[in-house]
Amino acid sequence: MARLKEQYKNELKDILVKELEIKNPMLIPALEKIVISVGIGEEGKDNKLLQNIQDTISLIAGQKAVVAIAKKSIAGFKLREDFPVGIKVTLRGDRMYEFLDKLVSISLPKVKDFKGINRNGFDGRGSFNFGLQEQLIFPEVNYDDIIKIHGMNIAIVTSASCDKDALKLLELMKFPFTKGKS
């Protein structure tokens, strides 16, 4: 079992019940999934680069990433139907907890001048989104295998009904938020 999942079950659930004053155990906030995505834009025309990005995201996530395909054409964006527009992977269960543990304890501390992640990424329903500038902060990624440095978006979806509860859950999981209110 993942270390963070074990900690959540043994310690964090009890702390959340006390601090959030939860009476129904089904309402205890928990992680549901983590989605890692990369928008590829013009790079979608280059199959070698597309495959490299897919392989990199698969390596980071620990499971195979899929190519997101455009469902309809949009002339303003120079987008055609069935054209690749991104790469994504959805993590659940142990892989989700392992990825979050690796992100918080290994990868984010590697970022130069890292002061924390801004708390403004909450969506009002308990999910948190943030972006990373490059994939090289992850220990699995080898610089020599990279064709182009790219960023990624990470969405952490929780079962919390409000941002306050989701923030408390992520803080207890040692997520490195910036100090202060904003």
N, C-alpha and C positions, 0 to 999 in steps of 0.2 A: 504494500500500500504506500502511496506517496506520503512523504513526510508532512507536507502542509495539510493534506486531507486528514491524516491522523490527528494532527494538532487541532484542526477544526472540530472534529468529532469529540475529542477528549477534553479540550479546554475552552475553545472559542464559543461554542454553542451556549455553554453555561454563562459566560460573560455577557453575551448578547442578550440572553433572557433577562438577566439582572438589569443591565444598563438601559435596554429599550423597553423594559417592563412588559414583556410578551407573555400572555396567558396561554395562548394556543401554540403548541409546539410546531404546528404546520406553518406558522407565520415567521419562524426564525429565518432571517436572511441567509441565503447560501449562494454559492456560485452555480450558475446553470451551464454556461458555455463561454468560451473565448474564441473570437473570430479574428484571424490574422488575414489582412487583405492588402494587395498592392494593385494600384491602378497603373496600367501600362501605356495608355495613350498611343502615341505614334510608334512606340516600340513593338506594338502588336504585329506590325508588318514583317519584323525580323524573327523568323522562327527559331533561330539559334539563341537569340537573346531571351525570347519568350520561354524557351526550355530551360535556360540558365536560371531565370528568375523562379520558375516553378520548382526546379531542383533545390535552389537555395531555401525557399520557403518550406519545402518538404523536410529539408535537413533541420531547419530551426524548430519546426513544429513536432517532428517525430512521426508524422504521418503524411500520406500523399496529398499534395495540394492539387486543386482542380482549376481549370481555366474557365473564367466567367465569359460567356458569349453574349453579344448584344442581341436583344430580342426583336428590335425593330430599327430601321434606318432613321437617322436624324441628320439632315443635310447641314444644319448649323454647326454641328460638331464634327462634320466629315466622317460620319459613322455609318457603316453599312450593317445590315442584318447579318447575323452569324459571324460577325467580326470579333476577335478576342479583345476584351476591354479590361481584363484584370485577372489576377490570380488570388484564390482564397482557400483557406482551410479552417474548418470548425473543430475545435477541441472540446471534448467532454470527458467526464470521469477522471481517471488517474492521470491521463496525459495532460489534461487541463491543469490539474494541480501541480504536476511536475514542471510544466512550462512556466506557470506563474512563479513558482519557487525559484526556478533558474533565472527568470527575468528580474526578480526583486533582489536576489542575493548575489548573482554573478554579473549579469549583463548591464543593468542600469548603473551600478557603481563604476563600470569601466568607461562610462561616458565622460569626456573631458569637461571640466567645470560644471558638473552636474549638481544642481541645487534642488532637485525634486521635480515632480510632475504637477502641473497646474490643476487645481481642483475644479476648474470650470468645464471639464469634459463630461459632466453628468447631464443626462437628457431629460430629467424630470420624472422618470419612471424607474430609477434604480440601476440604469446601465451607465457604464463609464467608457469613454472613447479617448484615445490619445494617439499621437503619431510619433514615430521614430525616424530620425534623419537618414540612418544607414543601417545596413544589415551586418556590418562588420563587428558590432558589439557582442554578437553571440559567439560563444567559444567554438561551435561546430563549423563556423564559416571560415574557409581558408581563402586568404586574400588572392592567391594565385589562381583560384578557380572562378573568380568573379570577372564577368565581362564589363559590367557597369554597376556603379554604386547606386542603390535605390533605397527609398524609405519604405515605410509600411504603416498601416493603421491597425491598431489593436483595439478591439471592442470587448469589454468584459461585461457580460450579462449576468445579473443577479436576480434572485427571486424577490428582492426587496421591493416594496411598493412605493418607496420614496427615496430621494437622494440621500437624506440624512442617515437612514438605516444602511444603505449601500456604502456610504462613506465610512461609517463605523466598522462595517465588516472588513473593508479593504484596509483601514488603518490597523485593525487587530491582526491582519495578515502581513503587517509590516510593509505595506505599499508606500513608497517614498513620495509623499505629497510635499509640496512646498509649504513652508511655515506661513502662518497668518490666515486670514479669512478668505480673500478672493479666490 
